[in-house]
Amino acid sequence: MTAPLFDRTDFGQSNLSLPNGQCWNDPNDKTLKVDCTAYSVEDDVQSNTLRELMVQTDVWCSSGAVTADGRLIQTGGFNDNGRQTIIGGRKQFNYEFYPKATAPGLLHLPFMSETNDRGVENNLYPFVHLNVDGNLFIFANNRAILLDYMNNIVMKTYPVIPEAEAWNYPSSGLLVLLPLKNIKAGNAEAELLICGGGSKGSYTQSLKKKFLPALNTYGRMKITDSNPQWVVETMLQGRVMGDMMLLPDGNGFYDVEVTVPPSPVLAPSGFYVLYVVHQGVPSQAIWIQLQH
């Protein structure tokens, strides 16, 4: 099993050289006009070996998807040359397809400008899911739409989450489409779960060395309901930049990277956190003391 990895090129040379004296030349690059180091590798997980790959442009903050024939298509980044659907980006209030359709190229999407917080954005890397009706559910900042992407028509505008916060980069929460229900009955239900993120303004405040707490809320909404509404509850703790995916058995897997403080404050012996998990969602927790 192998995994392709790639990273930005504008931080200077990497610590891995390209094979056989290969170099890439870019007279417009502000960091290095000629660079002979690798910014992408193929990682063989079983043998723990790397194969150097060459990128032709700066792939900073881009995304990608695997096509049916096994190719990895990288979209976005700098100098992107976007039939993946590419939505938004910095000062890009539109969407397009790759490979490109005959015409038009870019399709204007006012929703992306409406969700752009001046000076902060908070709508980069919008969450996108394919709804059961074939339309795209797009969530950015703190609201969502259902888009007929073939005809560029907004089919539905969902209510704003009743929290004055944001869930997209740089606030960076996470959203997952839960297992579909009633598929065989012909009226499939699609429900979303969105968790965590940074408080609005946390990015600009961090530049002033003021660090706001992460959000400890999560919201659920059935996007297939005739009158969908968000249900917001609290989690055990705040979290940002997590990853959440569904396992083959329908359960959820959640992962978040944390750094242990040098002097952590641990619970005294005999104290435990008690909470109930219902349908994969934990309740609000309480501390209890058990007598031995």
C-alpha positions, -999 to +999 in steps of 0.1 A: +000+000+000+014+034-009+003+069-001+012+101-021+022+131-001+029+166-012+036+200+004+043+237-004+074+247-023+078+283-011+096+277+022+129+269+006+146+236-001+133+204+014+156+178+030+151+153+002+169+156-032+153+146-065+169+116-081+194+117-111+201+154-107+166+164-116+157+201-110+127+223-117+131+258-130+106+286-123+119+321-131+088+336-113+095+318-081+102+343-053+121+317-032+142+296-055+145+300-093+161+265-096+152+238-070+166+202-070+147+190-039+115+170-037+082+183-022+063+152-030+069+115-023+052+082-027+053+065+007+054+027+007+038+020+040+048-017+042+084-013+034+087+022+050+105+036+019+100+068-001+101+075-038+107+111-047+082+128-070+085+161-089+058+188-088+056+214-114+039+242-094+036+253-058+009+230-043+005+251-012-028+245+006-042+225-022-064+195-022-068+164-044-088+133-053-081+099-069-096+092-103-112+059-113-080+049-132-058+054-100-043+088-109-040+115-082-053+148-094-040+178-074-062+208-075-058+243-061-026+256-046-007+284-065-009+284-103-037+258-102-049+244-135-081+230-124-141+166-137-133+173-099-155+201-086-133+229-072-152+253-050-140+286-036-104+296-026-088+329-017-108+356-034-124+330-056-161+333-052-169+306-078-166+270-087-153+250-117-148+215-130-117+194-138-113+184-166-128+216-177-162+216-194-165+232-228-180+264-214-182+284-192-150+279-172-157+296-139-192+296-125-200+325-102-212+314-067-223+344-046-226+322-015-188+322-013-186+360-011-215+362+013-197+339+037-164+357+035-155+375+067-135+407+058-099+403+067-103+368+081-123+348+055-135+319+076-149+302+045-118+285+030-119+247+024-158+246+025-173+213+035-190+196+005-211+165+004-232+149-023-268+149-012-291+119-019-309+139-046-277+145-066-272+181-055-242+194-036-245+204+001-220+232+006-211+245+041-190+276+046-184+298+077-216+292+096-242+285+069-250+262+040-268+258+007-279+230-016-265+236-050-276+222-084-241+224-096-249+214-132-273+244-137-257+267-110-290+270-091-293+273-053-320+248-045-322+255-008-306+279+017-302+263+052-305+281+085-275+297+101-261+277+130-275+294+161-239+301+173-221+333+163-190+314+153-173+299+122-163+264+113-141+268+082-105+278+078-089+294+096-114+285+123-112+249+111-139+227+126-149+194+111-181+180+094-191+145+085-221+130+067-235+103+090-247+069+076-278+073+054-311+060+068-342+045+050-323+038+018-343+008+009-376+026+017-370+051-010-369+081+012-333+082+023-324+106+051-291+124+052-279+139+085-247+159+091-226+164+123-204+194+127-180+198+156-155+221+171-136+250+154-120+281+166-139+311+180-145+339+156-116+363+157-093+337+172-069+340+142-064+377+144-063+376+182-035+350+181-013+375+162-016+396+194-006+366+216-042+363+228-055+328+224-093+322+225-107+288+235-118+263+209-155+257+205-170+228+225-202+227+206-215+203+179-245+206+156-267+180+138-291+186+110-310+164+086-305+181+053-332+161+036-360+174+059-386+197+044-378+222+072-343+214+084-331+229+117-298+227+135-297+210+169-267+223+189-253+207+220-220+207+239-191+183+240-166+174+267-141+199+254-132+222+226-113+210+196-099+223+163-085+208+131-098+173+138-104+145+113-136+125+114-145+095+091-170+067+090-157+031+094-171+002+073-193-010+101-211+024+103-193+037+134-174+069+135-137+075+140-124+108+154-088+119+156-072+151+167-036+161+171-026+175+205+006+185+223+009+175+259+019+205+281+053+202+299+035+203+333+001+188+328-026+190+356-039+155+360-070+143+378-064+131+414-065+093+419-100+080+421-116+108+400-131+098+366-150+115+338-185+101+333-205+106+302-230+087+280-225+079+243-257+078+223-256+071+186-219+079+186-223+113+203-210+118+238-231+137+264-219+165+286-194+150+311-192+152+349-164+144+373-172+116+398-151+101+426-151+064+432-143+051+467-121+021+468 
